[in-house]
C-alpha cells in the first residue's frame, strides 16, 4: 500500500468506476478489495467514491433541483412578521392559535391585506414553521422566543 495523492486516487477511481458499476456482486467485491488495498481507503468510503459521479459532473437527481423546498410564497413571511409585531411579539406557541382571528382583525382595519392564497398559507402554517421563519429572518426582542 503506497502513498497516493488525492488526485491520483480520484483518477484511479474514475478509471475503474465504469467496471465497478457494470460488474456483478463478485466483480464489484474484487474491484473494491483491489481499490482498498491500493489506496488505503476504508471500504465504505471507497464504495461512496466509486458510486459517486466523477469530479465536476453530477448525476441527474430525480427532482432536478437541490436545496430546501419553498412551500410558502414570498409574501407569507413579511405578513407573518407583521402579524407577530401586531401581537406584541408573542411566542410562536401562542401566535399559532391566534393567527386566524388576528388576520381577520388586521384585514378589517386595513393593516394587512393579503391575497387569498397567502392568507390560506399563513393560517395553515404550523407552529414550528412559524418559529423557523421568524428566527431565520428576524431577531426577536429580549429573552422571549418567537
Wavefront OBJ file of the C-alpha trace (Angstrom):
o trace
v 0.000 0.000 0.000
v 1.857 3.046 -1.262
v 1.091 6.690 -0.620
v -1.188 8.138 -3.287
v -2.188 11.756 -3.690
v -5.846 12.665 -3.621
v -5.726 13.492 -7.327
v -4.235 10.094 -8.120
v -6.911 8.352 -6.069
v -9.663 10.196 -7.938
v -8.043 9.393 -11.283
v -7.830 5.721 -10.287
v -11.457 5.765 -9.150
v -12.530 7.354 -12.449
v -10.636 4.666 -14.358
v -12.328 1.741 -12.593
v -15.739 3.342 -11.901
v -17.291 2.071 -15.132
v -16.159 -1.521 -14.486
v -17.425 -1.250 -10.896
v -20.878 -0.035 -11.962
v -21.261 -2.716 -14.651
v -19.892 -5.621 -12.608
v -21.888 -8.212 -10.717
v -21.518 -8.587 -6.967
v -18.404 -10.800 -7.108
v -16.653 -8.485 -9.543
v -17.539 -5.398 -7.511
v -16.169 -7.074 -4.359
v -12.926 -7.903 -6.141
v -12.614 -4.378 -7.601
v -13.385 -2.865 -4.205
v -10.768 -5.069 -2.466
v -8.184 -4.011 -5.048
v -9.088 -0.317 -4.629
v -8.923 -0.508 -0.812
v -5.526 -2.217 -0.928
v -4.101 0.330 -3.371
v -5.452 3.485 -1.724
v -5.798 2.651 1.967
v -9.393 3.896 1.983
v -11.972 2.283 4.233
v -14.441 0.112 2.332
v -17.439 2.384 2.877
v -15.503 5.465 1.716
v -14.311 3.568 -1.334
v -17.877 2.483 -2.143
v -19.095 6.093 -1.904
v -16.280 7.285 -4.150
v -16.856 4.582 -6.741
v -20.625 5.132 -6.787
v -20.380 8.925 -6.994
v -20.254 10.924 -10.203
v -16.810 11.866 -11.494
v -15.393 15.183 -10.254
v -17.039 18.120 -11.965
v -20.058 16.078 -13.026
v -23.232 15.409 -11.099
v -25.666 12.628 -11.692
v -29.148 13.835 -12.555
v -31.356 13.870 -9.494
v -34.984 12.953 -9.653
v -36.095 16.416 -8.537
v -33.620 18.258 -10.719
v -33.134 20.943 -8.058
v -31.282 20.682 -4.792
v -31.981 22.632 -1.644
v -34.978 23.230 0.557
v -38.494 23.097 -0.743
v -40.019 26.529 -0.626
v -43.530 25.708 0.444
v -44.630 29.252 1.234
v -44.916 32.232 -1.094
v -42.638 35.220 -0.566
v -45.461 37.353 0.813
v -46.138 34.931 3.675
v -43.038 35.703 5.781
v -43.468 39.515 5.807
v -47.168 39.008 6.606
v -46.198 36.677 9.437
v -43.741 39.305 10.694
v -46.442 41.973 10.586
v -48.905 39.753 12.467
v -46.225 38.856 15.010
v -45.430 42.534 15.582
v -49.155 43.356 15.939
v -49.465 40.627 18.578
v -46.630 42.296 20.518
v -44.051 39.644 19.609
v -45.735 36.738 21.393
v -44.074 33.334 21.166
v -44.975 31.111 18.221
v -46.830 28.709 20.513
v -49.289 31.478 21.326
v -49.214 33.087 17.894
v -50.402 29.987 16.048
v -53.897 29.677 17.605
v -54.277 33.454 17.457
v -53.416 33.750 13.754
v -56.888 33.335 12.103
v -58.569 35.876 14.404
v -55.572 38.197 14.259
v -55.567 38.118 10.478
v -59.297 38.901 10.366
v -58.819 41.889 12.701
v -55.820 43.204 10.769
v -57.694 42.775 7.487
v -60.810 44.503 8.857
v -58.751 47.552 9.911
v -56.780 47.630 6.654
v -53.462 46.817 8.331
v -52.801 43.613 6.420
v -54.370 42.950 3.016
v -53.376 39.591 1.561
v -54.268 37.503 -1.444
v -56.496 34.518 -0.544
v -53.690 32.036 -1.319
v -51.290 33.858 1.014
v -53.954 34.019 3.739
v -54.537 30.255 3.480
v -50.817 29.569 3.720
v -50.452 31.907 6.674
v -53.282 30.241 8.591
v -52.177 26.727 7.621
v -48.535 27.256 8.625
v -47.512 25.052 11.540
v -46.183 26.490 14.778
v -42.728 25.103 14.074
v -42.735 26.578 10.569
v -43.753 29.955 12.003
v -40.986 29.725 14.581
v -38.395 28.772 11.961
v -39.380 31.638 9.640
v -39.310 34.197 12.446
v -35.982 33.018 13.859
v -34.474 32.739 10.389
v -35.458 36.204 9.194
v -35.829 38.427 12.249
v -34.155 38.878 15.564
v -36.540 38.931 18.461
v -36.594 41.201 21.455
v -35.290 40.363 24.888
v -35.427 36.842 26.227
v -38.763 35.947 24.687
v -38.554 33.451 21.876
v -40.888 33.729 18.887
l 1 2 3 4 5 6 7 8 9 10 11 12 13 14 15 16 17 18 19 20 21 22 23 24 25 26 27 28 29 30 31 32 33 34 35 36 37 38 39 40 41 42 43 44 45 46 47 48 49 50 51 52 53 54 55 56 57 58 59 60 61 62 63 64 65 66 67 68 69 70 71 72 73 74 75 76 77 78 79 80 81 82 83 84 85 86 87 88 89 90 91 92 93 94 95 96 97 98 99 100 101 102 103 104 105 106 107 108 109 110 111 112 113 114 115 116 117 118 119 120 121 122 123 124 125 126 127 128 129 130 131 132 133 134 135 136 137 138 139 140 141 142 143 144 145 146
